[in-house]
Every structure is written in C-alpha cells, then in structure tokens.
Amino acid sequence: MRGMRQERLKALLQAETAVFMMNLRQDMEISELIGVDDVLMTSDLKQATVWISFTPQPTEGRAKVLWSHLQKALPKLKSWLAERLEIRQIPQIVLEFSNPEEEYKLDRIFDELT
C-alpha cells in the first residue's frame, strides 16, 4: 500500500512542479524550457528530490543564474503544492540538476553492455 501511495504522490509532485515551473518561467521571462525529469521520494514521504533540466542546455554561467532563481522559488513551490495537493504534510523539496546529454550517454553504454 505504501508503495502505491508513494508512486501516486510522486506523480502528483512531478505534474504540479512542472506547472509551477512553467508559470515561473513566464513570470521571470526565462527563455529556457524547464523540465521536471523525475521525482524521487523517500519511503517515509518526507523528502522529495526533484530532477530539473533546461532546454536548450545553458552555459555554465547562465545555469548558475537559473539555479539561483529556482532555489529562491522553493518556498513558493512548497506553498503552491500545499494549495493543490490534499495531503497533511508537504515533503521537503530538494532540487537536483539533471543533464539529459549525460543520461543519454549512460543509456547508450548500458545498451552496449547488455
């Protein structure tokens, strides 16, 4: 039962975070698309790691600026989720940068090994 609840919450967090990022992108006039690639939940549902990517891939300096904007928006994200999700406690949100190019390279290596 817990695994099913965890998967449902993960899917809801991913969908609602994607909507939040789309609105944030418009509000802050960010030209890059912000993707919510995955959400990993702890088994106690108290922490969620949200994997974020940008398209097109920003330069290192631009990525730092974008990351700073996202970190500052975390309290707003938590409030957004509290309004939309009908759960008692919103998990602590941790953002991680996802690099789709690296993931593609790893997928190719794994495919070659199997």
BAFI-3210 file (N, C-alpha, C; in Angstrom, 3 decimals, decimal comma, padded with zeros to 6 digits):
// residues 114
n [1|2|3|4|5|6|7|8|9|10|11|12|13|14|15|16|17|18|19|20|21|22|23|24|25|26|27|28|29|30|31|32|33|34|35|36|37|38|39|40|41|42|43|44|45|46|47|48|49|50|51|52|53|54|55|56|57|58|59|60|61|62|63|64|65|66|67|68|69|70|71|72|73|74|75|76|77|78|79|80|81|82|83|84|85|86|87|88|89|90|91|92|93|94|95|96|97|98|99|100|101|102|103|104|105|106|107|108|109|110|111|112|113|114]
n.u [000,817|001,936|003,857|002,262|000,983|003,202|004,037|001,811|001,900|004,388|003,915|001,971|003,445|005,411|003,884|002,555|004,761|005,895|003,954|004,151|006,806|006,518|004,895|006,611|008,695|007,468|006,812|009,329|010,495|012,155|014,068|014,781|013,437|012,052|012,432|010,866|012,264|012,260|011,074|012,114|011,150|011,451|011,042|009,452|007,991|008,688|010,592|011,366|013,177|013,674|014,314|015,670|015,839|017,193|016,261|017,202|020,402|021,924|024,702|027,495|027,627|025,090|023,531|024,064|022,810|020,136|019,752|019,978|017,662|015,736|016,248|015,602|012,907|011,889|010,411|008,006|007,217|006,677|004,479|002,722|002,351|001,148|-001,314|-002,489|-002,285|-003,876|-002,830|-001,542|001,076|003,491|006,161|009,678|011,394|013,948|016,059|017,647|020,088|019,540|021,142|020,395|021,964|024,133|022,718|021,750|024,155|024,947|022,807|023,298|025,745|024,964|023,199|024,974|026,392|024,569]
n.v [-001,196|001,258|001,670|002,145|004,520|006,153|006,213|007,479|009,998|010,846|011,089|013,129|015,231|015,597|016,408|018,752|020,309|020,711|022,353|024,566|025,347|026,078|028,342|029,916|030,275|031,910|034,147|035,082|035,561|033,657|032,213|029,595|026,276|024,607|021,526|018,918|016,207|013,901|012,572|011,660|009,927|009,698|006,798|007,376|009,481|012,099|013,617|014,885|014,523|016,478|016,284|018,450|019,887|021,914|023,284|024,936|023,511|025,435|027,796|027,529|029,766|030,908|028,782|028,810|031,203|030,606|028,447|029,716|031,313|029,279|028,097|030,224|030,272|028,072|028,196|029,306|027,296|025,226|026,336|026,510|023,790|022,999|024,250|022,860|020,087|017,563|016,779|016,084|016,842|018,547|017,318|017,880|019,684|019,019|020,227|018,990|019,047|017,838|016,262|015,770|015,016|013,603|011,504|010,258|009,365|007,532|005,707|004,685|003,394|001,440|000,003|-001,056|-002,767|-004,726]
n.w [000,000|000,815|-001,190|-003,404|-002,666|-002,482|-005,172|-006,356|-005,082|-005,952|-008,731|-008,699|-007,513|-009,484|-011,710|-010,747|-010,013|-012,499|-013,715|-012,010|-012,606|-015,271|-015,011|-013,440|-015,219|-017,149|-015,566|-014,774|-017,122|-018,403|-020,898|-021,453|-021,559|-018,781|-017,487|-015,667|-014,818|-013,197|-010,071|-006,927|-004,113|-000,570|001,524|003,718|002,840|003,377|002,135|-001,065|-003,974|-006,681|-010,015|-012,296|-015,562|-018,228|-021,365|-024,251|-023,368|-020,939|-020,766|-018,490|-016,755|-017,132|-016,252|-013,513|-012,769|-013,414|-011,689|-009,231|-009,293|-009,192|-006,691|-005,006|-005,434|-004,159|-001,596|-002,558|-004,293|-002,497|-001,136|-003,280|-003,861|-001,465|-001,651|-003,754|-003,433|-001,657|001,008|004,277|005,057|003,295|001,414|002,089|-000,313|-002,559|-004,966|-007,848|-010,424|-013,609|-016,244|-019,411|-021,630|-020,545|-019,382|-021,680|-022,817|-020,837|-021,031|-023,593|-023,151|-021,289|-022,907|-024,762|-023,153|-022,517]
ca.u [000,000|002,798|004,485|001,258|000,813|004,437|004,007|000,795|002,419|005,489|003,320|001,349|004,514|006,057|002,959|002,337|006,021|006,044|003,070|004,776|007,992|006,045|004,475|007,818|009,414|006,786|006,916|010,706|010,941|013,266|013,920|014,973|012,375|012,428|011,821|010,886|012,576|011,919|010,931|012,415|010,582|011,911|009,985|008,545|007,306|009,007|011,507|011,280|014,239|013,110|015,376|015,325|016,737|016,906|016,412|018,481|021,366|022,530|026,123|027,726|027,241|023,627|022,971|024,154|021,767|018,855|019,694|019,728|016,237|014,949|016,434|014,834|011,483|011,483|009,286|006,786|006,839|006,065|003,152|001,935|001,992|000,233|-002,634|-003,026|-002,289|-004,668|-002,091|-001,290|002,421|004,196|007,550|010,779|011,766|015,361|016,241|018,912|020,229|019,582|021,779|019,890|023,026|024,866|021,833|021,732|025,425|024,886|021,873|023,982|026,751|024,233|022,684|026,092|026,792|023,549]
ca.v [000,000|002,433|001,878|002,734|005,908|006,837|006,430|008,494|011,288|011,173|011,556|014,427|016,223|015,860|017,175|020,092|021,050|021,114|023,512|025,672|025,784|026,756|029,681|030,626|030,622|033,058|035,293|035,570|035,721|032,732|031,727|028,148|025,423|023,935|020,204|018,150|014,899|012,800|012,874|010,513|010,114|008,816|005,843|007,982|010,550|013,406|014,365|014,601|015,082|016,805|016,418|019,543|020,121|023,097|023,115|024,308|023,424|026,761|027,868|027,353|030,995|031,032|027,724|029,285|032,213|029,890|027,645|030,664|031,644|028,122|027,942|031,285|029,996|026,872|028,427|029,492|025,968|024,483|026,923|026,097|022,382|022,913|024,671|021,964|018,682|017,345|015,931|016,782|017,422|018,644|016,880|018,819|019,596|019,214|020,287|018,489|019,318|016,650|016,534|014,770|014,523|012,581|010,355|009,591|008,651|006,366|004,738|004,013|002,481|000,285|-000,779|-001,787|-003,822|-005,811]
ca.w [000,000|000,891|-002,484|-004,290|-002,232|-002,846|-006,622|-006,647|-004,633|-006,868|-009,985|-008,434|-007,316|-010,765|-012,554|-010,187|-010,093|-013,906|-013,924|-011,292|-013,352|-016,474|-014,576|-013,019|-016,449|-017,740|-014,655|-014,709|-018,510|-018,660|-022,266|-021,487|-021,035|-017,540|-017,453|-014,419|-015,378|-012,305|-008,647|-006,077|-002,780|000,497|001,872|004,699|002,105|003,969|001,273|-002,491|-004,797|-007,984|-011,011|-013,207|-016,695|-019,042|-022,806|-024,544|-022,275|-020,762|-020,456|-017,051|-016,060|-017,200|-015,406|-012,123|-012,590|-013,407|-010,460|-008,154|-009,370|-008,748|-005,251|-004,349|-005,639|-003,415|-000,673|-003,362|-004,784|-001,385|-000,941|-004,456|-003,672|-000,325|-002,127|-004,763|-003,026|-000,446|001,943|005,538|005,121|002,014|001,608|001,863|-001,724|-002,879|-006,409|-008,402|-011,852|-014,450|-017,530|-020,351|-022,511|-019,795|-019,247|-022,983|-022,947|-019,947|-021,621|-024,704|-022,570|-020,725|-024,033|-025,348|-022,218|-022,448]
c.u [000,862|003,447|003,536|001,045|002,027|004,449|002,984|001,286|003,551|004,937|002,667|002,392|005,170|005,158|002,788|003,610|006,264|005,173|003,661|005,965|007,597|005,617|005,667|008,601|008,793|006,960|008,311|011,310|012,206|013,056|014,038|013,717|012,899|011,678|011,929|011,032|012,136|011,754|011,225|011,933|011,276|010,741|009,002|007,780|007,597|009,947|011,342|012,444|013,676|014,259|014,912|016,342|016,282|017,136|016,250|019,397|022,053|024,043|026,277|027,295|025,735|022,965|023,006|023,068|020,400|018,682|019,396|018,248|015,386|015,062|015,628|013,330|010,993|010,362|007,957|006,290|006,138|004,661|002,203|001,447|000,992|-001,187|-003,288|-003,130|-003,044|-003,968|-001,748|000,048|003,063|005,639|008,546|011,235|013,250|015,471|017,620|018,916|020,366|020,174|021,355|020,973|023,827|024,019|021,783|023,014|025,435|023,941|022,531|025,009|026,065|023,687|023,777|026,531|025,802|023,338]
c.v [001,262|002,724|002,533|004,216|006,741|007,154|007,497|009,880|011,756|011,741|012,931|015,526|016,586|016,731|018,607|020,937|021,526|022,336|024,744|026,219|026,518|028,184|030,528|031,115|031,857|034,304|035,907|035,776|034,914|032,131|030,201|027,427|024,741|022,621|019,582|016,694|013,742|013,346|011,589|010,827|009,204|007,922|006,409|009,184|011,948|014,243|013,904|015,291|015,248|017,069|017,364|019,603|021,366|022,759|024,479|024,360|024,781|026,664|027,755|028,585|031,175|029,987|028,144|030,304|031,532|029,103|028,530|031,063|030,495|027,925|028,994|031,019|028,778|027,117|028,623|028,149|025,177|025,016|026,501|024,661|022,216|023,292|023,612|020,496|018,538|016,337|016,767|017,506|017,390|018,206|018,028|018,601|019,906|019,194|019,756|018,768|018,004|017,031|015,462|014,198|013,417|011,322|009,560|008,784|007,396|005,297|003,980|003,023|001,246|-000,601|-001,623|-002,952|-004,988|-006,469]
c.w [000,000|-000,462|-003,467|-003,945|-002,634|-004,345|-007,009|-006,257|-005,550|-008,172|-009,809|-008,267|-008,642|-011,645|-012,038|-010,211|-011,517|-014,213|-013,237|-012,082|-014,627|-016,123|-014,154|-014,228|-017,094|-016,875|-014,674|-016,094|-018,794|-020,041|-022,362|-020,981|-019,780|-017,482|-016,069|-014,845|-014,498|-010,884|-007,890|-004,673|-001,788|000,898|002,895|004,121|002,644|003,108|-000,166|-003,194|-006,195|-008,942|-012,110|-014,347|-017,445|-020,507|-023,449|-023,322|-022,111|-020,550|-018,942|-016,252|-016,019|-016,300|-013,933|-011,820|-012,504|-012,116|-009,252|-008,116|-008,828|-007,241|-004,477|-004,430|-004,850|-002,398|-001,409|-003,897|-003,688|-001,094|-002,061|-004,270|-002,529|-000,730|-003,010|-004,350|-001,710|000,457|003,169|005,549|003,739|002,259|001,451|000,427|-001,869|-004,400|-006,786|-009,892|-012,611|-015,800|-018,526|-021,280|-021,824|-019,634|-020,546|-023,179|-022,076|-020,484|-022,764|-024,187|-022,013|-021,835|-024,671|-024,454|-022,177|-023,781]
res [m|r|g|m|r|q|e|r|l|k|a|l|l|q|a|e|t|a|v|f|m|m|n|l|r|q|d|m|e|i|s|e|l|i|g|v|d|d|v|l|m|t|s|d|l|k|q|a|t|v|w|i|s|f|t|p|q|p|t|e|g|r|a|k|v|l|w|s|h|l|q|k|a|l|p|k|l|k|s|w|l|a|e|r|l|e|i|r|q|i|p|q|i|v|l|e|f|s|n|p|e|e|e|y|k|l|d|r|i|f|d|e|l|t]
***
